[in-house]
Amino acid sequence: MAHSTVRTASAAMAGSDEFKDFLTGLLPQLLTLFAGLQAFRQQPPTPERTCAFETATAAILRESGRVLVEHEYNRIEPACLDDCPFRLRFAGAEYRRRPKSPNQVGTLFGAVELRRYLYEAVEAGEPAIFPLEQHLGIEAGLATPALAERVGLWSVDHEQEQVRSLLRREHNVSWSVTSVRQVTMALRDGLASFREEAQVARVLALLTKAVASQGKHRPVLAAGRDGIHVPIRQQGYHEGATATLSVHDRRGQRLGTVYLGQMPEAGQGTLSAQLTSLLNKVLTQWHSQGWPAPRLAYITDGGNHPQEYYRQVLRRMDDPWHPGQPLAWQWVLDFWHACGYLNKLATALFGEGAKASSWFTKWRRWLRDRHQGISQIVRSAMWHYNNGRQLRKGQTAEYWKAYRYLRKYAVWMKYAAYRRQGMSIGSGVTEAACKTVFTERLKRSGMTWSHEGGQVILDLRVLVLSAMWHVAHGAYLRSRPQPTVSKPASQRVCCGHKLKKAA
């Protein structure tokens, strides 16, 4: 059946003058390809000849693809202006037809000339549109959706000059830095509105997998947030913020994580709003599906913004399973952060050396494994402070700083109980997010960023790290608005054929 369909389609195309003209345009590439094949066959293969043959063949096939794409895209609109609709409606505005004009557009096969009709807004002040570009999904007037996606993915990991080099080498497209930025920003603007929807779906899928897993614990939904300093152009370093939402199965194993990232902002309000909205939608939809509530953990260090978020937002979130009651969030102070203060306590009491190391090693284990281990630690520390050697002024200050910190946050250091419930006791996922979301891309040698430019990269980067790029990109392409005909072309004959009603 498939071969019959291909033969029928090939016969129909072969009989058309259009297809013959198209084959004539491809003839030079086909002859060059055949000549290269003959030359390769005439000599024994060597690594050098193999590389040259494959490189030349790829270049010929790319040029053939470029010719094919250019031909196909330019045949979508009628050849005559009179064949086009008189009026189109797009985004609530009315447009009237005008003649064609050319535009260079990047594709996966190279740059093509797109000859498209202009439609001018009837109402003064509205920008003109090119319906063909809207139908094809041309991004920023510069790239097809396929190439724009490639540029966006490259921009997630590579600097602008590297992206330009990749475009030239892989796709024979030469763009300025401005063009790279325009396409990247336009793609971000399109994808950003689908970030939350895609992440909610991802977390719900992970929770479903966690419920079906084997083990004795309730599945855990763990949130976290942390700050990291970012170099801002002409302003020095300022604190950006990242947040994570992870799902752990019944054995306490992390199944997956979604990420958020925000450039420096006073109060970190945008990140807080994004994380709150994500949590509310995940929990509301999970409840609507009839599932029991997962265990909720908030795992962070003792920073100011994480504390404020817990006290002002998480503790006040409504419980979908028990209307009128707040959700039961458990704030877990990062174990390794607590260990840092425990080590400061040991060093202040005993100085550098084996005794401090031995004391720290013992009580770190107690902190992790013993019920009320933190209470035993502060009692032991106070006993050594009162009965040990006299501390110098600097050691005394360091001792009290660490001691007060451990006493203040002791209520959130019940690590033995957390582990029995299958919860993680470390914020390693969020700490790692500072590196993967920010450092690996935004803090390379000599880099500085504007708030807007850095946020473009972050918004794209969190989609890749959350394993939701293709979901968000597909939703974005499906959502792009299309022009509609509000006044069709006349029913007369022009250019030797019956006029079409649609563009």
N, C-alpha and C positions, 0 to 999 in steps of 0.2 A: 504493500500500500504506500509506504513512504517513498520507495523508488519511483513508483508510478506518478506520485504527486510531483516529485522533483522533475521528472521528464516532461510532464504536462506544463509546469511552470517554465521550464527552460525553453520548450518549444514556443510558448506564447511570447516570451521575452525576445527570443531569437528572431521572431518575425516582425518585431517593431523596429522602426528607424531609430528610436531613442536608444534601444539597447545596442544597435550596431554602432552608433556614434560613441557610446560609452566604451565599447570594446576597442574602437579605434584609438580612444584616449589612453587606454591601458596598454596598447600594443608596444610602445617603447620599453615599458617596464618588463613585459613578458619576454621580449627578445633579449633584453639584458640578462634576465634570469636564466633563460635557456643557454645563452653564451657562457655564463659563469658555470653552469652545471656541466657543460661539455668540457670546459677547461679543467675543471676539477677531476673529471673522469679520465682525462688523458695522461695524468701524472700520478705516481704513487702518492698516497696520502701521507702527510707529515703533520706534526702539531702546528707548524706555522701555516701550512696551506689550509688545514682544517679551520683554524681560527679565522683566516682571511675569507674563506668561503662562507662560513656561517655569518660573519659580520656583514659581508656584502649582500647575502640573501635576506637578512633581516632588514637592511636598508631598503632593498627593492620592494619587499612585502609591505614595509611601512609606507612607502610612497604609493604603492597600489591601493592600500587602505585609505590613504589621504585622498586620492583621486575619487575612490568610490564614495567616501563620506561627503566630499564636496559636491559631487554630482547628485547624490540622494537628497541632501538637505536643500539644495537649490531648486529641486524640482517640486518641492512641496507647494510653493505658491504659484499661481498662474503666471504665464509669461507676459500677459497683457494687463495693464492697469485696470482696464474696463471689466476684466473678469473678476476683480476683487470686490468684496462687499463695499457699498458706499459708506456704511457706518458700522463701527464696532463699539461694544460696551466692555469696559475693563475697570475693575475696582471702583464701580459706581460712577464712572465718568464716561462721556460720549466722545468718540474719535472719528475723524473723517480721513479718507485715504489720500495719500500723496505718492509721488513716484519712488522708484527703488533707489537705494544707495548701497555701496559696498561696505563691508566691515571684515577685518581680519580677526578670526576666532581660532583659539587654540583647541586642538583635539588630541586624542591619544596618538594619532598618526602624524601630527604636525599641524601647522597653521593652514587654514583654508579660507577662501574668500566667500563670505556669505552675502549674497545679493538679496536684500529684503526690502519690502515696502514699508514706508513710514506712514504712521497714522497720527495725525495732529489732533490735539485736544480741541473740542469745540469751545469749551470754556477757557477764556484767557487765563494764563498763569499756570495751567497744568502742563507737566512735561509730556512730550510726545512719546509714543511707544512704537516698537517694532514687533508686530504680532508673531512673526516667525520665530523671533528669539524667545518670546514667551512660550510658544508651543514646544520649542526644543529645550527650554530650561537653561538658556545661556546665562552663565553666572557673571554678573557685573559687566555684561557686554563683551567679555573677553574669553570665556572658556565654556566648553560643553560640560554637562554635569559629570561625566566620567573623568575629564581632566581636572575639573575643579575639586573633585573628591581626592584625586591623587595629590594635588597641591596642598589641600588641607591636612591630609595624613602626613605628608612630608614636613609641613610646618610644625606639626606636633613635636617632632624630634630634631629637626634641622634648622640651622640659621638661614636667613634670607639668601645669602650668596650661595649656600649649598643647594637650596631649592632651585635657584636659577640655573645652577650648573646641572642639576638632575634633569631639569626641563629641557635643556639643550641636548644633553647626551641621550636621554631616554625617549624624548618625543620631538626633538628638532624644533622646539618652540623657544624663541628668544624674547624674554620679557624684561622690563625694567623692574627695579625694586618696588616702584609705585604700583605696577600691575599685580605683582605678587601679593602686596598688601591688600589691594582692592578685592581680589578674588578671595583671599583668606578671610577678610572681614565680612564680605557678603555671605560666604558659606557659614561662618560663625553665627551671623544674624539669623540665618535660616534654621540652623540646627539647635540653637540655644533654647528656642521655645519648645522643643521636643525632648530636652534633657530630662526634665522631671518625670514626664510620662514614661519614658524608657526606663529610668532608674526604678520607678515604682514597680513596673512589670518585672524587672530583674530581681528585686528584693522579694516580691511575692513568689516568684518561681523558686528562689533559694529557700524560702520558708516552707514551701510545699515539699521540697526535697528533704529538708530537715525533719519535718513531721514524719516522713516515711522512713527515716533512718533508724538503725538499730542502736539501742542504748537505754540507759536508765534515767537520763536527764530530760528536762523540758528543753526544747529548742530555745536558743538565746538570740535576741536581737540586740546587738551592741553598738552604741553610738560613741563617737569620740571627736574631739576637736583640739587643735593645737595652733600655735602661731609660729611664724618664721619670718625673719627679716629679709627684705627684698631691696635691691639697689634701684632707687628711683632717680631718674635723670635730673641732675642739678639740685637734688634734695637729700642725697645721702640714703642711708638705709631706714626703711620703715617696716612695721610689722604687717605682713599679710597673714592670711588664715586659711587653714584647710580643715575639712571635716570628713569623717568616714561613717559608714553604716554597714556593719557586717552581720552575717548570719552564721551561727554555730549549731551543729547538729546535736543529736542526743548523746554523742560521745565527747562533746566539747570541741570537735574539730571545726575549724573555720571553713565554710563552704564557698564563700565569695564576699566581695566588698564593692560598694559603690563609693565614689569620691566626689567631693566638692572643693572648690578653690576660689579664693577671692583676693584680689590685690589689696594693698593697705587701705584701710578705711577707719575713720574714728568710730570706735564702739563696735566695729565688726557687725553692723546691723544687717547688711545684705546676706552675709553667710548665715547668721542666726535665722533670718527669715526663710532662707532656702532649706536649711536643715529642719526647721519646725514644720514647714509645709510638706516636706518629704516624709517625715515621721507620721504626721497626721493622716496623710493619704494612704500610706502603707497600712497603718493600724486600722483605719476605717474600712478599707477594702478587705483586709484580712478578716475583720469581724463580720462583714457582710457576707462572706463566703461560708460562715458558720464554724470557723475554726476557733479553738481556745486561744487565749492570749499567750504569746511567748514570754519567756522571762526577759525583762528589760534591764540592760546594764549600760551605764554611762561611765566609760573608762578613760580617765584623763590624768594629767598632773594637777598640781594645785594652783595653776595660773589664775589670774584675775578674771579673764573672759570665760574660761570654762566654769569657774565657780558661779559667776553671775548667771550664766545660761542655765545651770542646774537649778538655782534658787528661784529665778524669775520666770523660767519657761517650763522646764521638765517637771518640776514638782507641782505645777499648776495645770498640766495638760489633762483634759477630760478623758475618762476611761470609757471607751465604747461598750465594754462588757458590763460596766456598772455605772450607768448614767448618774451624774451628780457627784461622782467621786473622782479624785485625782488618780492618775496612773501610778502604779507602784514601781518607780524607777529606783534602781540601786546604783548609787554613785560609788565606783571603785577607784580609789587613788592608786595610780600606777605603782606597782610593786617595785620596779627598778628605780623610780624616782624616790620612793621611801628609803630604798637601800642606799641611795646617795647620801641622804641625811644621816642614816645609821653609820655610814663610814666616816662622815665628818665628826660624829659623836665619838667614835673609837679613836680617831686621830687626835682629837682635843684631849681625851682622857689619858692616852698612853703614848702619844707621839708616834712618829713613824717607826715601824718595826714589827717584829714577830708577835709581840703581845697584843698590839692593836689589831693585827690581822687575825689572830686567833679569836679574840673577843668578837670581832665583826663577823667572822665565819659562823661561829656558834649562834649568835643572835639573829643573823639573817635567816638561818634555817628555822629557828623558833618563830620568827615573824611569819614565815611562809606556812609552816606546818602545825603550829600549836594554837589551840583555842586561847584567846586573850594573850597571844604572844607579845603584842605591843605593850601590854601592861607590865609584863615581866621585864621587858627591855628598859622601860623608863625607870623601874625600881632598881635594876642593876646599875644603870647609869648614875642614878642619884647616890647609891651607896658608894660607888667608886669616887664620885665627886667629893663626898663628905669624908671619906676615909683614905683616899689615895694621896698621891703626891700633890704638891701645891702647883696650881696651873698659872701660867703667865697670863698677862692681860689679854693678849690676842687669843690664846687658847680658851680662856674663860668666855669671851664674847662668842667664839665659834661654838663652844659647848652649848650655851644657852640658846643660840639661834637654832641649832639642830634639835635640842631638847623640846623647845616650845613648838617647833613645827610638828614633831612626832606626837606630842600631847594634843595639839589642836586638831589634827586630822586622824586621830586614832580611831574614831568611829567609822571611818571609811577604809580601815586597814584590816578587816576581818578576812584575811586571805584564806585561811583554812576552811572557813564556811563557804567562801565563794567557790573554791575548788571542788568542794563536795557537791555544789549545785551545778557543776559543769560550766562555770563562767571562767573567762580568761581573767588573769590578774595583772596583765601588762598591757600597756597602750602601744605596743610595738607596731601594730597596724597603722595607727595614726602618726606615730613618730616616723615610720617609713614613708607615709604619705607626704610629709614635708620634703623628703628627698625626691620621691618619684614625681609628685605634682609640681614642685617648685624648683628644687636645687638642680636637678639633672638638665633642666631646660632654661631656667631664668637666671641662674647664678654661675654661668660659665665665666671664664676669665675675661675681664674688661667689659662685661655687659652692664648696661643700665637700661631702664625701661620707663616708658610713659605708663600711666595707669590704664589707658585705653588699649594700648598695644599689648601689654602684659595680660590683660583680661581676655583678649581675643585668643591668645595661646592657651590660657588656662581653661577657657570654656570648651575648646576643642580637645584639650588633653584629658580632661576628666571623663569625656565620653569614651576615649580609647581605653583608659585605665579601668573604667567601669565595665568594659566589654559590651558597650552598647552603641558603638559607632554606627554599625550597619543598620540597626533598628531605627535609630534617630534619623539617619540619612534617608532611609527608605520612606519614613513618615514625612520628612520634609519635601521630598520630590513629589509624593502623592498630594501634598497640600498646596502646591504652587498654583496660583490662580491662572485661568486661561481666558483669553478674550472670547466673547460671544458676538454673533452677528445680530445687529439690531436693525439694519437695513441692507438687504441683499443686493447683489448686482442685477442689472436688467436682464431680461430674457431674450436678448438679441444675439446675433452671431458676430463674432469678431475674431480676427487672426485665424480664420479658417476652421473654427470649431465652436461648439455650443459653450457659452459661458457658464462658469461654475458659480454656485451661490455662496460657497464658504471659502474662507481664506485657506 
